[in-house]
């Protein structure tokens, strides 16, 4: 019987980032929880979409085990949060001071931090059955460390670019083993630019979604119908706003953002902050209460609706909408 996967994130990230994300959630979580639980996400890169992270339907059971593990060990969870905060302080210092650090050592530090990042996210967003103080601790930890992972990744990419020299523009398409070993051919890089799949720790260059489903006997459901005039999602920060839509597909689109527009994205990252400061509301496809968009919305006092699943498919640049973040509804007032 085919295994169904659910798309959880879409990001503008590299093959290297996918590798350490996978290692952190599969091997790292298993180590932290003494083998009680781990995740094994798969990733799909499509040039016009970015990199999508998919989790099997069974991952809900993995999350339940993770939550139960720390529900039974609240003091251990507090230690994990403290340790993650310390890891992030060290990473932040490395980045801000531009310390001389080798590629392998920085990568190791990032991989080591990944399980703690995941623990904070899962308990903050899905820990309905645990003590409120643990949820608050998870949310606070996630908020306090929000920008560190992206800053560390950007610094890592800078190191990779310096290592690659004339091939620096290949850095988003390379595995860790290739960066420190033998580079692939130019034709292989071009193949990867057309798309790739990362499944069970293996990179499959040029593979399409359809080929992936057939080869691995899995199902990757596509988005639901986009023929609608209302979109619903989770309230991340209250308020009501009326304005013109600007859809951001990547951080490169931020330069065109006009003050007073409604920012619509799959999800925001720290690279979007310049546009976020000019927006009157945020609407995202993805995310939970500890996601970047939710954190920044609360900091800026901006209405924000997250987890709509289809906002970037339904809404177009120039559409006029009402974002009612008291009800969790985005209403299309006028289409272009």
Secondary structure as UniProt FT lines:
FT   STRAND          3..11
FT   HELIX           15..23
FT   HELIX           24..28
FT   HELIX           29..32
FT   TURN            33..35
FT   STRAND          42..46
FT   TURN            47..49
FT   STRAND          50..56
FT   TURN            57..58
FT   HELIX           59..71
FT   HELIX           74..96
FT   TURN            97..98
FT   HELIX           103..126
FT   TURN            128..129
FT   HELIX           132..144
FT   TURN            145..147
FT   HELIX           148..164
FT   HELIX           165..173
FT   HELIX           176..180
FT   HELIX           186..193
FT   STRAND          196..199
FT   TURN            200..201
FT   STRAND          202..205
FT   HELIX           209..216
FT   STRAND          218..220
FT   STRAND          230..232
FT   STRAND          234..237
FT   STRAND          240..248
FT   HELIX           251..256
FT   TURN            259..260
FT   STRAND          262..265
FT   HELIX           270..272
FT   HELIX           273..276
FT   TURN            277..278
FT   STRAND          281..284
FT   TURN            289..290
FT   HELIX           292..300
FT   STRAND          303..306
FT   HELIX           311..314
FT   TURN            317..318
FT   STRAND          320..324
FT   TURN            325..328
FT   STRAND          329..334
//
